[in-house]
Amino acid sequence: MRGVPMSKVLRGDDAAVIVVGGGHAGFEAALASARLGVPALLITGDPQRICTLACNPSIGGSAKGQLVREIDALGGAMARITDRVSLHARFLNESKGPSVRALRALADKPAYARLARETVAAQRGLDVVPAMVEDLIVEGGAVRGVALADGRTLRAPNVILATGTFLGGKTFRGDDVRSEGRIGEAPAAGLSAALARLGFPLARLKTGTPPRVARTSLDFSAMTIQPPSPSPLAFSYTAPRGFAGPQLPCWIVETNQRTHALVRDNLHRSPLYGLALIKGIGPRYCPSIEDKVIKFAHNPTHQVFVEPEGWDEPTYYVGGFTTSLPADVQEAMLRTLPGFEAVVMLRAGYAVEYDFVQPTELDASLETRRIAGLFHCGQLNGTSGYEEAAAQGLVAGINAAQRAHGRPPLRLGRETSYIGVLIDDLVTRGVDEPYRMLTSRAEHRVVLRHDNADLRLTPTGRELGLVDDGAWDAFTARRAYLEGGIAHAAHTRAPKTIGRINLSAGATLADALRRPDVTIGDVRDAFPDLDDATAARVEIELKMDGYVRRQQEAIERAARDEAVTVPADLDYSAIRALSREGREKLDRTRPRTLGAARRIPGLTPTDVALLSVHLHRHAASA
Ligand SMILES: Cc1cc2nc3c(=O)[nH]c(=O)nc-3n(C[C@H](O)[C@H](O)[C@H](O)COP(=O)(O)OP(=O)(O)OC[C@H]3O[C@@H](n4cnc5c(N)ncnc54)[C@H](O)[C@@H]3O)c2cc1C
């Protein structure tokens, strides 16, 4: 890889952190570690493929957009890279409440990966080794390094596994089944066995990707246009104003009975159905077209999103058309879509099945409880999606660095962030299907908004050492203007009427802005010191104020449970009255707090109450 010194640290002795896998998780992990002053070695199959966007070109969207903002607020890289290569950005759910609004941007795929590679190359204390890791070196219950496929060993006291879909990876297109982590890339052969030998429970999941088609073969006049936002939008709080490049439209078409008939007629050639080759569970929220046609047979059509993969890329992504049917069937199905009559399919879709490690093995720091110094993040933990992977990678990288420094780990609570919700869900509930972040998973979503990620997390990022002086100064200035704007609204009389709305005598601008029918645009002149973005945030803060205060009570109740810690070595058999099932669940999950115990699925209120009494008695007698 150009510009990256790859062999400098081959001894491994200098590296305090080894990161295995250069996907979205491994990239953020390695970067965070190096930026926190802890030398990191990124070992990855092919360094040219660092941060490959293996499936859709989209970053963000509902709930995932919040994750990207949080990564940025903490000092991670995903938002900044996306903003520089964003070719179609749009706010989702703009007509709905602020807690579900989120940005979604399509990235120029090659440019995204190039910027990630350049970021790695420019980072001091971060080196890349092109190799496959086959085994872990474990001594006395602690990880000590890794063994490579070519027989070399590299030692370090912290190892982060971020191996994505590569563990025992198998790809499927009809009856064409290959041992691959992604199409054309060798799987990680030995690592699954190594993890199983160490006692980690592994299981299979599956995901898939749709075909890619030639731009020049499409007739866009037969499709419905989806225009990008006319005004500049960015994920990063540090982004310069304006888009980095031209904004391109996307297109929508619908499947029809001819498409569905082709699926039904070829089910016997499907590795999911007739051939029954795929055993792993697929993503519920991103089903294959086969699943849509069979399981939702009552729907006469399904939407298909036709999206560019880059400014100069010849390919378009056919979103919503994920399939593992044979290539000839895929091509025939594509031809049934409006505007696709002369389509040239450049790459067929496929499914991939892979091993994941049950994330209940992890502490909320993402360190495994079984092996000290070993961290797991990304799709290896059963998640799906670039954003979920990057968020976990950032936390794993931070915590490996914290461990190397002898500092306490970062554990983000559910009330602080979607990242906290994601990790808590993984480590307390485990995974039985690919986990995707959704706003409905966050019980405190009124507080965990897209707009306020900086208020929630930038002070934490600064304390850790990931937010540089420039970003910190910009944040404190932004916060001061926001607080100033809110105070100004609270102390300034509103006009008696705004448009056709009559306000009560003595109403303030804050009272007016709390109303659903008054927007900041109606009183914009009253805030001459604020830029548009901050003015919009003043309105959101005021409108959400009542909801946030009510949510705060729930957060405080939950915090009381979180403050009750469960000893790591608690002998659950000593709590005699626990049900057998409850004892097994607690023993397997080993919650760190009473709050985490309460969230274990299927643990009865009686068992939680028994644990609570035991812990309080224990605390009183200690
Ligand atoms: C076919 C397919 C379809 C997908 N569909 C979707 C989708 O519809 N929606 C969605 O949100 N997400 C989808 N994804 C998932 C998305 O790509 C991942 O969730 C995300 O990239 C995971 O990031 P990661 O960092 O965990 O792993 P990856 O991005 O998979 O990266 C893993 C990296 O680790 C390296 N590696 C693996 N094992 C080793 C080893 N032993 N030694 C050295 N290096 C190793 C690999 O070379 C690779 O660079 C899909 C992925 C694939 C492959």
Ligand as a Chemical Component Dictionary entry (heavy atoms), coordinates in Angstrom:
data_LIG
# 
_chem_comp.id                   LIG 
_chem_comp.type                 NON-POLYMER 
_chem_comp.pdbx_formal_charge   0 
_chem_comp.three_letter_code    LIG 
# 
loop_
_chem_comp_atom.comp_id 
_chem_comp_atom.atom_id 
_chem_comp_atom.alt_atom_id 
_chem_comp_atom.type_symbol 
_chem_comp_atom.charge 
_chem_comp_atom.model_Cartn_x 
_chem_comp_atom.model_Cartn_y 
_chem_comp_atom.model_Cartn_z 
_chem_comp_atom.pdbx_ordinal 
LIG C1  C1  C 0 -22.162 -9.448  1.166  1  
LIG C2  C2  C 0 -22.343 -8.433  2.246  2  
LIG C3  C3  C 0 -23.554 -7.824  2.402  3  
LIG C4  C4  C 0 -23.760 -6.885  3.387  4  
LIG N1  N1  N 0 -24.964 -6.276  3.493  5  
LIG C5  C5  C 0 -25.157 -5.291  4.370  6  
LIG C6  C6  C 0 -26.371 -4.574  4.438  7  
LIG O1  O1  O 0 -27.262 -4.808  3.670  8  
LIG N2  N2  N 0 -26.534 -3.622  5.357  9  
LIG C7  C7  C 0 -25.556 -3.335  6.200  10 
LIG O2  O2  O 0 -25.725 -2.446  7.029  11 
LIG N3  N3  N 0 -24.403 -3.989  6.171  12 
LIG C8  C8  C 0 -24.181 -4.944  5.262  13 
LIG N4  N4  N 0 -23.009 -5.609  5.191  14 
LIG C9  C9  C 0 -22.214 -5.519  6.291  15 
LIG C10 C10 C 0 -21.163 -4.479  6.331  16 
LIG O3  O3  O 0 -20.310 -4.613  5.254  17 
LIG C11 C11 C 0 -20.502 -4.812  7.606  18 
LIG O4  O4  O 0 -21.442 -4.781  8.649  19 
LIG C12 C12 C 0 -19.404 -3.947  8.029  20 
LIG O5  O5  O 0 -18.513 -3.696  6.989  21 
LIG C13 C13 C 0 -18.712 -4.691  9.146  22 
LIG O6  O6  O 0 -17.562 -4.078  9.478  23 
LIG P1  P1  P 0 -16.416 -4.879  10.197 24 
LIG O7  O7  O 0 -15.361 -3.891  10.417 25 
LIG O8  O8  O 0 -16.957 -5.602  11.354 26 
LIG O9  O9  O 0 -15.946 -5.975  9.161  27 
LIG P2  P2  P 0 -15.588 -5.936  7.620  28 
LIG O10 O10 O 0 -15.940 -4.648  6.992  29 
LIG O11 O11 O 0 -16.156 -7.193  7.078  30 
LIG O12 O12 O 0 -14.025 -6.020  7.633  31 
LIG C14 C14 C 0 -13.326 -7.122  8.108  32 
LIG C15 C15 C 0 -11.876 -6.967  7.739  33 
LIG O13 O13 O 0 -11.126 -7.882  8.478  34 
LIG C16 C16 C 0 -10.150 -8.496  7.647  35 
LIG N5  N5  N 0 -9.922  -9.816  8.235  36 
LIG C17 C17 C 0 -10.855 -10.737 8.553  37 
LIG N6  N6  N 0 -10.289 -11.786 9.156  38 
LIG C18 C18 C 0 -8.980  -11.530 9.229  39 
LIG C19 C19 C 0 -7.864  -12.237 9.749  40 
LIG N7  N7  N 0 -8.012  -13.415 10.324 41 
LIG N8  N8  N 0 -6.643  -11.686 9.650  42 
LIG C20 C20 C 0 -6.477  -10.472 9.086  43 
LIG N9  N9  N 0 -7.504  -9.743  8.578  44 
LIG C21 C21 C 0 -8.727  -10.274 8.646  45 
LIG C22 C22 C 0 -10.789 -8.536  6.282  46 
LIG O14 O14 O 0 -9.786  -8.609  5.303  47 
LIG C23 C23 C 0 -11.566 -7.218  6.288  48 
LIG O15 O15 O 0 -10.762 -6.165  5.850  49 
LIG C24 C24 C 0 -22.742 -6.558  4.232  50 
LIG C25 C25 C 0 -21.498 -7.184  4.097  51 
LIG C26 C26 C 0 -21.295 -8.095  3.106  52 
LIG C27 C27 C 0 -19.947 -8.748  2.954  53 
# 
loop_
_chem_comp_bond.comp_id 
_chem_comp_bond.atom_id_1 
_chem_comp_bond.atom_id_2 
_chem_comp_bond.value_order 
_chem_comp_bond.pdbx_ordinal 
LIG C1  C2  SING 1  
LIG C2  C3  SING 2  
LIG C2  C26 DOUB 3  
LIG C3  C4  DOUB 4  
LIG C4  N1  SING 5  
LIG C4  C24 SING 6  
LIG N1  C5  DOUB 7  
LIG C5  C6  SING 8  
LIG C5  C8  SING 9  
LIG C6  O1  DOUB 10 
LIG C6  N2  SING 11 
LIG N2  C7  SING 12 
LIG C7  O2  DOUB 13 
LIG C7  N3  SING 14 
LIG N3  C8  DOUB 15 
LIG C8  N4  SING 16 
LIG N4  C9  SING 17 
LIG N4  C24 SING 18 
LIG C9  C10 SING 19 
LIG C10 O3  SING 20 
LIG C10 C11 SING 21 
LIG C11 O4  SING 22 
LIG C11 C12 SING 23 
LIG C12 O5  SING 24 
LIG C12 C13 SING 25 
LIG C13 O6  SING 26 
LIG O6  P1  SING 27 
LIG P1  O7  DOUB 28 
LIG P1  O8  SING 29 
LIG P1  O9  SING 30 
LIG O9  P2  SING 31 
LIG P2  O10 DOUB 32 
LIG P2  O11 SING 33 
LIG P2  O12 SING 34 
LIG O12 C14 SING 35 
LIG C14 C15 SING 36 
LIG C15 O13 SING 37 
LIG C15 C23 SING 38 
LIG O13 C16 SING 39 
LIG C16 N5  SING 40 
LIG C16 C22 SING 41 
LIG N5  C17 SING 42 
LIG N5  C21 SING 43 
LIG C17 N6  DOUB 44 
LIG N6  C18 SING 45 
LIG C18 C19 SING 46 
LIG C18 C21 DOUB 47 
LIG C19 N7  SING 48 
LIG C19 N8  DOUB 49 
LIG N8  C20 SING 50 
LIG C20 N9  DOUB 51 
LIG N9  C21 SING 52 
LIG C22 O14 SING 53 
LIG C22 C23 SING 54 
LIG C23 O15 SING 55 
LIG C24 C25 DOUB 56 
LIG C25 C26 SING 57 
LIG C26 C27 SING 58 
# 
